[in-house]
Amino acid sequence: MLAVERVADAGAGQARREMLGTAGAFVGGGTALQLGWDGAAPDLTLVDVSALPAAQGVSVHGDRLRIGAANRLEPLSHHPAVRT
């Protein structure tokens, strides 16, 4: 059975994910995760980080691009830093 749990902060999310082990996964929106499922959803607990500030936005750090897990794909595809 698929379950979704929201967390209040990043520390709580990390602790919950570690407790779940391979039966858990972080999710911001879930589109990319769902693309990997062949048919029915797996027995998995999704740790929803979409409400966390760190899961939002795009930033450039030297030669690295940081993309928050909760960014929507369509606006992300038009972001100048992503397009570059």
Backbone bond lengths (Angstrom), bond angles and torsions (degrees), N, CA, C in turn:
res aa  C-N    CA-C-N  psi(-1)  N-CA   C-N-CA  omega(-1)  CA-C   N-CA-C  phi
1 M - - - 1.444 - - 1.533 108.87 -
2 L 1.297 116.41 140.67 1.455 122.94 178.38 1.520 108.96 -90.10
3 A 1.326 116.51 132.25 1.466 121.65 177.52 1.523 107.99 -129.90
4 V 1.332 115.93 151.63 1.455 121.90 177.55 1.524 107.46 -125.84
5 E 1.323 115.79 129.65 1.462 121.38 178.05 1.518 108.98 -123.91
6 R 1.323 117.06 129.18 1.467 121.50 175.86 1.517 108.65 -90.52
7 V 1.305 115.79 146.72 1.463 120.73 179.38 1.519 109.93 -119.88
8 A 1.337 115.60 152.95 1.457 121.36 -176.18 1.517 113.10 -82.82
9 D 1.328 116.98 -27.57 1.458 119.91 -179.10 1.527 109.45 -155.63
10 A 1.326 114.99 170.02 1.465 120.27 -175.66 1.522 112.54 -62.66
11 G 1.318 117.58 -37.55 1.462 120.84 179.19 1.522 112.09 -62.66
12 A 1.322 116.01 -43.04 1.463 120.51 178.16 1.525 110.34 -65.41
13 G 1.318 116.67 -38.62 1.463 120.80 178.30 1.517 111.71 -63.67
14 Q 1.317 116.49 -45.04 1.460 120.65 179.47 1.520 111.14 -63.85
15 A 1.325 116.97 -43.33 1.463 120.81 179.61 1.526 110.85 -62.39
16 R 1.317 116.59 -43.35 1.472 120.29 -179.60 1.518 110.66 -65.69
17 R 1.314 118.09 -43.65 1.462 121.87 179.70 1.522 110.80 -62.41
18 E 1.317 117.54 -41.94 1.469 120.75 177.94 1.525 110.99 -63.70
19 M 1.331 117.14 -38.81 1.466 120.98 178.97 1.529 111.18 -65.50
20 L 1.318 117.28 -36.51 1.460 121.65 -178.64 1.525 112.99 -75.39
21 G 1.312 117.18 -26.79 1.465 120.39 -177.65 1.516 110.99 61.95
22 T 1.322 117.39 -136.71 1.465 121.37 -177.25 1.521 113.11 -72.15
23 A 1.336 117.47 -7.28 1.467 121.55 177.99 1.525 111.19 -88.39
24 G 1.353 117.56 7.42 1.449 121.45 -179.31 1.512 111.98 -134.08
25 A 1.322 114.96 157.54 1.463 120.69 177.71 1.516 108.41 -152.94
26 F 1.342 115.91 145.75 1.456 119.94 173.20 1.523 108.44 -74.90
27 V 1.328 115.91 146.89 1.459 120.06 176.33 1.525 108.53 -143.72
28 G 1.324 115.25 138.02 1.460 120.96 176.12 1.513 110.43 -108.40
29 G 1.288 116.38 -39.21 1.461 123.05 178.27 1.515 109.30 -137.90
30 G 1.308 115.56 -42.68 1.451 120.76 173.53 1.513 116.46 102.62
31 T 1.322 118.33 -8.17 1.459 119.42 -176.74 1.521 111.94 -57.99
32 A 1.309 117.25 -53.09 1.462 120.34 -177.66 1.522 111.50 -63.73
33 L 1.318 116.72 -37.37 1.459 120.83 178.64 1.529 110.49 -62.63
34 Q 1.323 116.52 -44.73 1.461 121.21 -178.18 1.527 111.99 -65.13
35 L 1.316 117.35 -30.29 1.464 120.33 -179.68 1.523 111.40 -63.46
36 G 1.327 117.26 -23.25 1.459 121.30 179.79 1.511 114.43 -85.96
37 W 1.330 117.63 -4.20 1.461 120.41 -178.85 1.523 109.50 -87.20
38 D 1.302 116.76 131.91 1.465 121.92 175.03 1.520 108.19 -95.20
39 G 1.323 116.32 91.03 1.460 120.13 179.36 1.514 112.12 90.48
40 A 1.328 116.67 -122.15 1.457 122.22 -174.95 1.528 111.75 -70.01
41 A 1.322 115.03 152.03 1.463 120.46 177.39 1.530 109.97 -64.79
42 P 1.313 117.52 143.57 1.462 120.97 -179.35 1.528 112.10 -77.00
43 D 1.328 115.79 168.50 1.461 120.84 171.74 1.527 106.49 -73.31
44 L 1.296 116.11 103.75 1.448 120.79 -171.88 1.522 109.43 -156.25
45 T 1.319 116.76 145.26 1.457 121.67 171.69 1.519 107.36 -107.68
46 L 1.323 115.65 120.79 1.451 121.58 179.44 1.523 109.03 -92.21
47 V 1.316 117.30 125.57 1.454 123.01 177.21 1.525 106.27 -93.63
48 D 1.327 115.80 102.91 1.464 122.70 -173.39 1.521 110.85 -78.66
49 V 1.321 115.90 115.97 1.467 121.65 179.84 1.526 111.96 -107.42
50 S 1.319 117.68 11.03 1.468 121.14 -172.59 1.521 114.09 -62.22
51 A 1.314 119.04 -25.41 1.465 120.83 -179.19 1.527 112.96 -87.72
52 L 1.315 117.78 -6.09 1.462 120.61 -177.99 1.530 110.71 -80.40
53 P 1.325 118.24 133.76 1.468 121.07 -179.92 1.533 113.13 -54.12
54 A 1.307 117.86 -36.97 1.467 120.86 -178.79 1.526 112.48 -67.96
55 A 1.321 117.51 -15.80 1.460 121.10 179.63 1.522 112.16 -86.99
56 Q 1.320 116.57 -0.63 1.466 122.29 -178.53 1.521 110.21 -104.30
57 G 1.302 116.35 159.22 1.448 122.21 168.13 1.516 116.91 82.12
58 V 1.322 112.63 172.66 1.461 123.34 179.35 1.524 106.48 -133.02
59 S 1.318 116.77 136.34 1.461 119.68 176.78 1.521 109.69 -144.60
60 V 1.329 114.41 153.87 1.457 121.46 179.64 1.524 107.65 -110.47
61 H 1.331 116.12 131.76 1.456 123.04 179.21 1.523 107.52 -129.55
62 G 1.325 116.39 93.82 1.457 120.02 -175.79 1.517 110.27 65.09
63 D 1.324 116.89 -120.17 1.465 120.85 179.06 1.530 112.19 -97.08
64 R 1.334 116.31 14.35 1.472 120.49 -179.14 1.520 111.28 -113.41
65 L 1.306 114.34 145.60 1.460 122.45 177.50 1.521 107.90 -113.23
66 R 1.328 116.96 124.60 1.453 121.38 178.31 1.518 108.43 -105.00
67 I 1.332 116.45 122.40 1.456 122.48 179.94 1.516 107.76 -118.94
68 G 1.326 116.62 118.64 1.457 121.05 178.58 1.523 111.32 -65.31
69 A 1.319 116.22 145.54 1.467 122.52 -175.49 1.524 113.90 -63.64
70 A 1.317 118.16 -22.09 1.463 120.44 -175.12 1.528 114.03 -96.54
71 N 1.322 117.69 6.14 1.460 119.80 177.04 1.519 110.38 -66.52
72 R 1.314 116.35 139.71 1.465 121.61 175.33 1.523 108.26 -76.28
73 L 1.330 116.16 142.84 1.458 120.66 -173.40 1.527 113.90 -66.46
74 E 1.321 118.26 -42.12 1.469 120.30 -177.06 1.532 111.56 -63.42
75 P 1.338 119.75 -53.94 1.476 118.12 177.45 1.527 112.37 -61.34
76 L 1.303 116.67 -33.81 1.457 120.62 179.56 1.524 111.23 -62.18
77 S 1.320 116.45 -37.11 1.464 120.15 -178.94 1.528 112.46 -67.02
78 H 1.326 117.17 -16.94 1.468 121.45 179.59 1.529 112.67 -103.04
79 H 1.313 117.61 -2.51 1.465 121.25 -178.28 1.526 109.18 -67.12
80 P 1.336 118.53 131.80 1.465 121.43 -177.26 1.530 114.04 -55.72
81 A 1.325 117.24 -41.85 1.473 119.90 -178.41 1.528 111.12 -67.57
82 V 1.316 117.25 -34.70 1.464 121.10 178.68 1.522 109.89 -72.43
83 R 1.304 116.93 -42.21 1.462 120.60 -179.23 1.530 111.49 -64.90
84 T 1.342 116.99 -32.74 1.459 120.76 178.98 1.514 109.26 -68.64
